[in-house]
């Protein structure tokens, strides 16, 4: 049976790695989710893992999926600025 729907999960302020312009804003090395995973000794997020979360970036405790059950991605602003200062 085909499922004709989709769900978008946006975790505002939960960064998953720096963007290409990180150096312009003092954000080199930023990786909120990765740093949280490291501090707590690894994440246990089985559903997000199955959807391909670790296919976006390395996350302690989360295994990349060869055949994720969902599409996954990482968004970046179109505007030339930090999301915090240019708005959502």
C-alpha positions as CSV (number, residue, x, y, z in Angstrom):
1,X,0.0,0.0,0.0
2,X,1.4,3.4,-1.0
3,X,1.5,6.1,1.6
4,X,0.8,9.5,0.0
5,X,1.9,11.8,2.8
6,X,4.9,13.3,4.3
7,X,6.0,14.9,7.6
8,X,8.6,17.6,8.0
9,X,10.4,17.7,11.3
10,X,12.1,21.0,12.1
11,X,14.2,21.1,15.3
12,X,14.8,24.9,15.6
13,X,18.1,25.7,17.3
14,X,19.2,22.1,17.1
15,X,22.1,22.5,14.7
16,X,23.7,19.5,12.9
17,X,27.0,20.8,11.8
18,X,28.3,24.1,10.6
19,X,27.3,25.7,7.3
20,X,29.7,26.8,4.6
21,X,29.7,30.4,5.8
22,X,30.4,29.5,9.5
23,X,33.7,31.4,9.6
24,X,32.0,34.7,8.7
25,X,30.0,34.5,12.0
26,X,32.4,32.8,14.4
27,X,30.5,29.5,14.2
28,X,33.3,27.2,13.0
29,X,32.9,23.8,14.6
30,X,29.3,24.4,15.6
31,X,27.3,21.1,15.8
32,X,24.7,21.4,18.6
33,X,23.3,17.9,18.2
34,X,26.8,16.3,17.9
35,X,28.1,18.1,20.9
36,X,25.0,17.0,23.0
37,X,25.5,13.4,21.9
38,X,29.2,13.5,22.9
39,X,28.5,15.0,26.3
40,X,25.8,12.5,27.3
41,X,27.8,9.5,25.9
42,X,25.7,9.0,22.8
43,X,22.1,9.5,21.8
44,X,19.4,6.8,21.8
45,X,16.9,7.9,19.1
46,X,15.8,4.7,17.4
47,X,13.2,6.2,15.1
48,X,15.3,9.2,14.0
49,X,18.2,6.7,13.5
50,X,16.0,4.5,11.3
51,X,15.0,7.6,9.3
52,X,18.6,8.4,8.5
53,X,19.6,11.1,11.1
54,X,23.2,9.9,11.2
55,X,23.4,10.0,7.4
56,X,23.5,13.8,7.7
57,X,26.4,14.0,10.2
58,X,28.3,11.7,12.6
59,X,26.5,11.4,15.9
60,X,27.7,9.3,18.8
61,X,25.3,6.4,19.5
62,X,23.5,6.8,16.2
63,X,24.2,4.5,13.3
64,X,24.0,5.7,9.7
65,X,21.5,3.7,7.7
66,X,22.2,2.0,4.3
67,X,18.5,2.0,3.5
68,X,16.8,4.7,5.7
69,X,13.1,4.5,6.1
70,X,12.7,8.2,5.2
71,X,14.3,11.0,3.2
72,X,16.6,13.2,5.2
73,X,18.4,16.5,4.8
74,X,20.0,19.6,6.3
75,X,18.6,23.1,5.6
76,X,20.6,26.3,5.2
77,X,19.4,29.9,5.0
78,X,19.2,31.6,1.7
79,X,19.8,35.0,3.2
80,X,23.4,36.2,3.8
81,X,23.4,36.2,7.6
82,X,22.8,34.2,10.8
83,X,19.2,33.0,11.2
84,X,19.2,34.6,14.7
85,X,19.8,38.1,13.3
86,X,18.1,37.9,9.9
87,X,14.9,36.2,11.2
88,X,13.2,33.0,10.4
